[in-house]
Amino acid sequence: MKAGERYLLIGPVSRDRIVRGERVSLRTGGAVYYYARLLSYLGVEHTAVVTIAEEDLHLLEAFPEDTEIIPVYREATVEFENIYSDGDPDDRIQRSNFAENPLYVDDIVEMAGEGWTAVLAGPLLPSDIPISTLKFLGEGHSLYTGLQGYLRFQGNPGVSLGFSRKIWSVLDCSDAVFLDVNELGVIADERRRALMLMGEHVDEAVVTRGSRGSFIYRRGRLMEVKAVEAVRELEPTGLGDTYMAAYVYMRQRAGPLDAGRFASMMATGKLEGKI
């Protein structure tokens, strides 16, 4: 670990219901939760600023003991239901209560004044982290943003993906962004065109593809990363978030391709239930 290395994680905690075939489980969720698990596994100092309803504070007990947690109270906790086709961790249906829990500049201004190695923004829904908050953070820190929340909308019957023009502003604020291949298809129908459009606003875009690996687009160069095959598949939720946190960690030490390979290995560890 680098001396003085510290990460700031921001976003909502969610109350998750996971359905895999006949098995149903209730658990703590949210991108920030999975970032924290990965960084704790790596032994890295980190602080999580999370939105949550006060009545759901028990959800924070699932975080690693070494995670410093700063709760920001809102009326309702975000809820998600993830329904997986049995045996296929890449195939799921999502539902959400679409609770609006924006994290404003005033909520993080004190924390932002400290020296952070990087800030990881993990919105789950479009309202979670306003552009003004991203801009504030991006002006003084290396900012890595998960795009999934900005591309989700309430559909019928579940969560749908859709394009929003504010995605360009999100990219403008960020040093690198992360999304999956389905979310990339919302940017443009053709992969290369989607990456080129994103490249006009951000230096680095990382796209995960589940069992097909991932690819990284940096300043016009496309790099492919193979998936690490899992021995067993136990924990499919949070794989993209685990990948992102691992990538950001290794990116402080190495180039994009090595960071992608390390992140792929960590994501497989998560799938196997090791992280």
Order of alpha helices (4+ residues) and beta strands (2+ residues): beta-beta-beta-alpha-beta-beta-beta-beta-alpha-beta-alpha-beta-beta-beta-alpha-beta-alpha-alpha-beta-beta-beta-alpha-alpha
